[in-house]
Amino acid sequence: MSNKLTREELAEFAEYDKEAGTLIRTKCTAARHKLGMPIGAVNSNGHRQLRMKDKGSYYVSHLVWLWFHGEYPQGILFRKDMNPSNDSIENLEVRVKGHGKKRLQGQAFVDEAKRSFDYVDGRLVRKAGRGANVEIGKVDDTLNTGGYRVVSMWSVVYSSHRVIWAIAYGEDPGDKFIDHIDGNRTNNQLSNLRLVTVSDNNRNVKRRSDNKTGVTGVSLIKKTGKYSVEIQDVNKKKVFIGYYDDLEEAKRARQLAEKKHNYHENHGRDVD
């Protein structure tokens, strides 16, 4: 729009009222206008919007920004409390264009997690957000195809356990993994979560469904009838332990190797 409303033109019929937290009308230019009342009308999405015959349509939040900064927001204008009707200048901040489509990292991820959710008994309860499917005060997570609980922030999906970690400890897990100690991917109780490296995470997994002996790392050599035992070290390199005549003996050898290589006690647990 080349004929945008300017700060000077705005001041001709409105001013910012700190108590109201928005722009109020100081001059009536139509019969429907009322002095001292907020300018614009609330649209179907809960945002206050001002429509002008010769200047076009504006979100009042953008006009509030214009009032204080002398220019329109250069990016996405974000409401800190997620309330579309709260246009107070203290509640507004500008984010870089495209922010809503990019994965949040670092402190931005932590801040958004704390702003959007409360952690309650292993689940995430929505306390702020926007969109037709957002229900404030309700448990807000779903199961993905991998069996993990996930939530959405600014149209980007995040694992619930990573959001919970950020809320509880004030840090972004970053490139580390969060291991579900008991192997239950839906159990996001803090006591069941631990921050680990990739190699640590790989040392606490369920027994493979195609395992024939019932012991992770132990396989039967059909030609000899012996049991082969191996393990993966911290560098993901296979380490051969030995051949054993008896399955129980092979199992004990594997258990000793797991302790040596710092495997979690739950590693190799039964498959659901």
N, C-alpha and C positions, 0 to 999 in steps of 0.2 A: 504494500500500500504506500504510494508516494505522498499521499496527503494525510499522514498520520497526525493525530492530536499531539500538540506540543505541551511542554510543561507550563508555558505561559497561558496557553488557551485553556488548559485544565484549571488553572488558578482563577479563571474568570467566573467559574460557576461551582467550584468545589474547593474544599480544604481538608487536610487530614486531621481527624479528631482522635487523640491518643486514647481517650476513655472508650470510644466506640471501636477503636482498632481498625478503622477504615476511613474512606473518603466520604464526607457528608456534603450535601448540597447547600450552597450559599446563595444560589440564584436560580430561579425557576425559568425555564425556557419552553415549558409546555404545561398544559392544564393539569396533567397527572402528577407533576412534580410537587414535592413538599419540602420546604426549607428545614434544614437540620436533620434530614433523614439520609441514610446511606444511598449513594448513587447506584444506579443499575438495578437489576432484578436477578433473583436466583434461578439458574437454569435447571434442566432435568438431572444434571450430574452434581448438583449442589454448589456449583461455582457461581459467584456473583458476576454478572456480565452487563456492560453498558453498551447500548446500541444507539448510535448517532446517525441521523439521516445523511449528513454530508461528510462524516468522518469514518464511518464504518463501525465495526464492533470490537470491543475490548474486554478482556478479563480485568476486573477491578484490581486484582492482585498486581497486574502489570502496570496499572496506573499508579498504584501505591508506590511501586518501585520507581516509576518515572518521577513521582513527586519528590522523593528523597534523593535520587541519584541523577536526575536530569536526563536520563536516557532509559530506553527499554532494556529489559534483561537480555544479556548476550548469552543465551543458553536456556536450560530448563529451569523454570522458577519452581522451587520445591518448598512445600510447607512442612516445617519440622514436625508438627503434631499430626500430619496427614489429614487434618480437618479441612475440607474444601471451602468452608465458609469463614475460616479464620484468615483474614487478609492483613493482620497487623504486621507492621514492618519487622518486628522482632521475630515473627514466625516465618519469615521468608528468607531464602537463600538461593543463590544461583549455582547450578551445576553445569559442567561441561556438556555440550551437545552430544547426544548419543549415550549419556551416562546410563539411561534406563535399559540399554541393550548390552552393556558391557558387564562382565563379571567383576563384582566388587572384590577388592583385595586390601590387606593390611587394616589400618585403623578405620578406613571407610566401611569395610565389611563388618567390623566389630560395632561401629556406631549404628549402622543400619539394622543389624541383628538386635541390638538392645532397644532400638526405637520401635521395631516392628513386632517383637515377641516378648512374652514372659515365659520363663521355664517353669513348668509345674509338673512335678512327679514324672519325669521322663518324657514329657510331651511339650510341644510348643503351642502356646495360646496367643492368638493374634490380638495385639493391642493397638495397632495402627496399620493403615494400608489403604489402598484404593482399588476399585474394580468391582464389577457386578457380583463376583463370587466371594468377596472378602466379607467375613462375618467377625466383627470385633467381639472379643470375649469368648470365642469358640476355639476348640482345639483345631489347629489348621495345618494338617500334614496328610499326605497320601503316600501309598506304597508305589515305588517304581518297579520296573520289570526285574530289577536285580534284588528285590526284596527289602530295600532300604526305604525309610521314611524320608520324604522330601517336602520342602516348602518353596514358595516363590517370593522373591523380593524384586520389585521393578521389572517384572516379566522375565526374570532369570531364575532358573531352578537351582536350589542348593540342597545338599544333604542335611537333614535335620541334625544329625550328630555333630556336624561341623558348626552349625549355627549355635547349638547348645554349648559347645565348647567356648565359642567366642563370648557368649553371654556370661558364662560362669567364670571364665578366667581372664577375660579382657584381652585376648590375643587371637590372631588369625592363625589357624594351624598351618597355613602356607603349603609348602610342598611335602609336609609330613602327613602320615596317615593317622586316623583315629581308629583304634582297634576295639571291636566289641569283645571283651574278655571271655564272655560265656559263649560266643559264637552266634548269638541270637541277634540278627541285624536290626530287629525292631525294638530291642531293649536299649533305650537311650538314657537309662539311669546314669547319673554321673559316676557312680561307683562301678559301672560296667564299661566305662570308656577310659582309654589310655592313649596318650600321644606317642606314636612310634615312627620309626623309619620304615621304608619299604621292606627291608630284610627282616625287621622285627615283626612286621605284619604277616610276612610269609611263614613265620615260625609259630603261628597260632591259627591254623586253618583246620577244617574238617578233613577226615579221611576221604580220599577219592572214592566215588561211587563204583568205580571199576576195579577197586582193590580186591584181590581174591583171597588174601590171607587174613584179613581183618586187622592187620598191623601196618601202619604207614611206613614206607621204606623197606618193607620186607616182601620179597617175591619168591615163588617156588620155581626152581629150575627143573623142568619135567625130565630132561635127559638123565640127570644125576640124582634127582629126588632131594637135593639139598636146598636150603633156604639162603638166598642172597640178601645181604643187608647193606644199605647205603643211606647217605644223608646229604643234604645240601648245606654248604657252609655259608658264611656271611656274604661271600662274593658270588653266591648262586652256583658255585662249582660243586659237582657231585663228588662225594668222598666215599670210597668203597670201604666197608667195615670188615666184611668177611663172609665165608660160607659156613652154614651150620646145619647139623643133621636134624635138630629138633626145633620146632616152631617156638616153644617157650624160651629156649636158649637164644634164638634169633631175636625174639621180642626183648629179652633183657639186654642184649647187645645194643639194640636200637635205642632203648631207654637211656642207657649210659651215654650214648652218643648225643642224644638230645640234651642231656644235662651239660655235657661238655661244650656244646655249641649254643647254649643259652636259649633253647626252645622253651616256649611257654608250656606249663603243665597241661593245658587243655588241647595242645596240638595233637592232631590225629584222632580227635573225638569222633564218636559215631555220627554217621550221616543221618539227617532227619528222614 
